[in-house]
């Protein structure tokens, strides 16, 4: 069987060959590729500044500068796939690829759904605040929350068309199932969990090794990720736990910034910085920069609690990574997150808007030793993200799609 993957990232091997930095995201796809390529022949198509192809470690890579009929035909003629697997619905080129698939069966994996994410892109921020903190970067690079929301809505139009015109789709939560079937009631939906980056399958969180009253958050880039809600909750927690600290993956926006650094601030960065200083929390918050998988693991294991405060997610990998290690977790009740937080973890979910509830959840974690939950959390996550089961499940999905498609001919 030969399956052609459509990827939104450059995999490490081809990135090294063409001389570009390795992607900081999509590590789970690399792990999945390593598992699957031993069983079936995989080709990978990704967008790049120039058209290029090469076979590396048994995988056929095709870089295209754009998606057009001629280049796409060349890929199909060279690789001759039995099946095309589009990873992600978020970008317009995926809809164009579906149009060019012809008589080759095509399946799509849901990662996030931008057509739905756009509803929550502002993260509850009031329009006056967005306008007040808009920066030159926002104007020049269209990076304001409004611009992000407009982009998501525009891309969401193509996403809806793609899902409406596809016959087979892979998801992993009740949330993405509901939206996929709403967009296309006749679509055939397959469940398949995600492989997580290798390093998180080893290691266990222990209370005695963690730093008391330390919170870790993994993303601060946009309002949707909800860090401003953590800051508001921190103000409440700090009254009873004055030593509380929050460590956040993301660029530093605090302290003395050069003119160049200030020009790099987005409006949301500007808003966060102002909020932190206004609440007097600058000494309680540390921004860690971009973290590797190993650095993320270190932060998880030293934290007293990991918080995922997003206004919307499908099945965030950072939550899965924390669970594989048995870390204490608090998460917002949004999108597919409740599927990942079954009992007894469901005691630690809260509504995104309710910063008071978030503060109480934090203090509850601080007041108890989590070790008795660690093995429960790890067991839930290791069953969900079992690599062998996921590999076999994905291959069985491919087989079923091919059989179902052939029956319709």
N, C-alpha and C positions, 0 to 999 in steps of 0.2 A: 504494500500500500504506500502511495506517495501523497503526502499532504502538504499543501502550500500555505504557510502562515503569513498573515498580513499583520505587521507589528508597527506600533507607534514609537518604538525606540530602536536604537541600534544596539544589537547584542555586542558583548565585550570583544569577542573574537574579530568581528568585522570592523568595529570601531578602532581597534589597534592597527588593523591593516591599512585603513584609510587615514590614520593619524588624527583622530578626533578624540576628545575626552570621553571616557566611559560614562554612560548614563548613571545618574544618581537614583533613578527610579527604575521600576520594572525588574528588580532582582528576582522576583518570584517567577517571571517568565523564563529567565535564564536557568533557574533550577528545574522548571518543567521541561525545558528543551533537553537538558542533560538526561532526564529520566526517559523521555519519550523516544529520543533519537536512536536508542539501542534496540527499539522494537520496530520502528517504521522509518521510512525515508522522509526527512523534513527539508523543505525549502522555506526561506524566509525573505519576504519582500518588505522593504522599508524605504521611506523617502529620505533623500540626501541631496546635497548640492550638485552632485554629478551622477550620471548613470554608470554603474559598475557591477560586476558579478565575479564571484569566486567561490570555490568549494573549500571549506575549512573544517577539518575534523569531522568529515562525513555529512556536513550540512551545506546545502547550496544557498548562498546569499545573493540577493538581487537588490541593488540600490537603484532607485529611480528618482530622477530630478522632478518628475511630474507623472501623474497618472494619465496616460493617453493610450489610444487603441494600439498604436504601432509597438510601443515599448512593452505594453502588457501582452500583446500577441507574441512578442519575442520571448518573454518569460515563460508563457504557457507552452510554446513550441519547444523550448529548451528543457523545461522541467517535466512537462506532461503530467500534471497532477491528477489524481483520482478525485481529490476533494480539496476545497479551499476553505480555510478557517480564518475568519476575520476576528482578530483580538481587539475588542473595543468598538464602541459605536460613536465615539465622541467627535470624530473629525470627518469633514465632508468627503474626503477622498475614499472613505470606505463605501459610501453609497455609489460612487462612480465605479469602483471595483465590482460591486454587485451587478451593475448594469453590463459590465464587460465579461461576466463569468460564462455567459452562453449556456451550453448544455452540461457544464461541470457543476455538480452539487456544491452548495455553499452553506456553511454554518457560521453563526456569529456568537461570540462570547460577550456577555455584558460585563463591563468593568464598573463604570459609573454611568448614570443616565443624565447627560447635560440638559436635556429638555425638561427634566424634573428639578435638577440641581438649581436651575436658574431661578426658581421660586424662592430659594433660600440663600441666594448668593450674597445678599446684603448682611446676613448674620444678625438681623434685628436692628441694624444701625439706622438711626433716623436720618432723613435726607439732609437736614440742617447740619448735622455732624459731618456727613460725607462731603458736603460742599465746603464747610469751614476748613477741613483738613486736606483738601485737594492740593497736590503738589505739582511742580513743573513736570516731574516725571510722569505723573498721571495724564497730563495734557499731551505731552509729546509721545508717550508710549502707550496711551490708552489703557492705563493700568488701574484706574479708579474702580471701586466696587460697581459703579454703574456700567462702566465699559466692560468689565468682566461679565456682568449679567447680560448685557446686550450680545456679547460674543457667544455666551452659552445659549441664549435664545435662538440666535442665528444658526449655530451648529446643531441645535436641537431640532430644527426643521428637517435637516438632512437625516438626523438620527431617526426621527419618526418615519420618514420615507423608507429608510433602510429596513427597519423592523417590520413595517407594513408590507414589504415586498420580499421578505425572507421566509423560508419554510421551516428552518430549524434554528433553534437558539439555545445557548447554554447560560444558565444562571446559577445562583446559590442561596438566594434568600426569598422569603415570602414577599418582600417588598419588590424585588426586581421581577418576580413572577407576576405579581399583580399588574405592574406597569407594562410588561411585555404583552400579556394577554389582553390588556386594554387597547394597546396599539394595534394588535393583530390577534383577534380571537381564534384564528385557525392555525396559529403557529404551533409547532411541536417543540415543547420545552423539555430540556434535559437538565438534571441537577448534576453539577460537578464542582467540588470544592477546589480551593487553590493551594498549590504548593507554596510554602514559605521559604525564605532564604535559609540556606543550610545551617548557618551558625546558631539559629534559634531553636533547633531541635535538641541541642545539648545545653545543659546548665539548669540550675534550679535556684529560685529566689529563696533566701532565708532571712528571717527577721533580724537575727543577730548580725548579719553582714550588711544590712541596709542602714542608711543614714536617717535617723529619726526625723520626722516632720519635714521630709524632703519630697517634693512633688516633681514628676517629670511629665512634660508634654512634648509631642513629637513634631508639631507643625504650627507655624505662626504666620504663614505667608498671606492669607486672605481672610476676610471676615467669616466666611463659611466655616473655617476651622475653629472659631470660637474662643480664641485665647483671651479676648477682651472679657468674656464671661468668667474665665478663671481668675483674671485680675480682680474683678469685682468681688468674687467669692473670697479671694485671698484677703481682701480688706476686712472681711468679717472674721475669718479664721484667725488672723493675726492678733485680734484682741484677746483670745484665749491661749494662743500659741505664738508668742512673740518671736520665737526662733524659727518659724516656718520659712522654708525656702522653695522657690519654684525654678526649675531648670528647663529651658525651652530650646529645642532644636530650631535653629534659624539664625539669620544674621543679627548681629548686635545693633540695637537701636538706642542704647542708653549711654550715659556718660558724655564726655566731650567728643563731639564729632567734627571732623574736618569739613570744610566747605564741600569737598568732593563727596564725602559720605552723606552729608545732608541732602545733596542733590540726588542721591541714589534712593532716598526714602520715598516710598509710595505714600499715598494719602492714608492708607490703613496703618502703615508704620508710624506715621506722624500722629495719628489718633491714639495708637497704643502708647507711644512715648509720652504723650500729654497725659493720658489717663493714669499711667504708672506714677508719674511725678506728682500729679494732682492728689493722688491718694497716699503719697508718701511711701511708696513701695519699692523705690529704686534699689534699696539695699537688700531686698528680699528676692529679687529676680535676676537670673543670669541667662543670657542668650549664648548658646554654645556653638553657633555656626553650623555648617553642613556636616552631618555625621555619617561615617561609614557604618556598615552593618555591625562590625565589632564594637564601634564606639556606641552605637545605639544599645547594644546588648549590655555594655558596661553601665550605661545610664539606667536601664531597666533594673538591673540587679542591685544598684545602690539606692534606688528610690524607695521611699516608704509607700508611695502610691503612684500609679500611672493614671492620668486623666485623658480621656478622649472626649472633648467638649463640642464636637462639630454640630452644626445646624442640620446637616444632611450627610449621610454616607451610605454606601451599599454594604460592603463587608471589608472594612479597613484592615489592611495587613498589619499595621502597627498594633492594633488590638490583638490580632492573632499571635503576633510575635511575643507580646507581653504575656498572653495566656500560656503559650508553649513553655515559658519560663516559670509560670506560677506566680506572677507578680500581682499584688493587689491592684484592682482596677475599678475605676468609676467611669461611666460612659453615659452620654446623653441618649435619651429615647428618641432616636431619629432613624428613618430609613430602615435598612436591614440590620442595624445594630442589635435590636432585641433578640434576633435569631442567634446571635453570638453570645448572649448573656442569659442562658437558661438558669433556672433555680439551682443553687442558691445565689448565683451572681446577679440575678434580677433584683436583688435587694439594693444593688448599687448602681441603678440607672435612675435618671432624673430628666425632667423636661428641660430642653435647652435654655428656655427663658428664665427658669427658676434658679437664679444664682444663690438664693438663700438655701434651697434644697441641696445644691452642690456643696455649699459650705458645710452643711450638716453631715453630708456623706463623707467629706474629707475628715471631719473631726471624729466620726464614728470609726473610720479606718485607723486614725491615730490612737484611738482608745483601746484597740484590741490587737492581739497578736494574730496575724493572718496565717501562720504556719499550718493550722489545721485545715485551711482551705486550699493550700498550695497544691497538694496532690489531686484534689478534686478539679481544680482549674486546669492543671496540666493534662489530666486524663481527658477532659472535654476537648481540649485543643488538639491533643495528639490523635484522637480518634477522627476528628474533623479534618485534620491536615495530614493524614497518613499518606506518605508519598506513594507507596506501592498501590494502595487502593485508588488513589487519584489517577495514577498512570493507567491502571487497568480500566478504570471507569471511562477515562477519556478515549482510550482505544476502542472500547466497546461502543461508545457513542458514535465514533467514526464508522465502525462497521454497520451499526444500525442505520445511520443516515444513508450510507451507500446502498444497503439492501432496500430501504424504503424508497429511495430515489429510483432505483432500477425497476421496482415494481410499478412505478408510474409511467415508465417508458412504453 
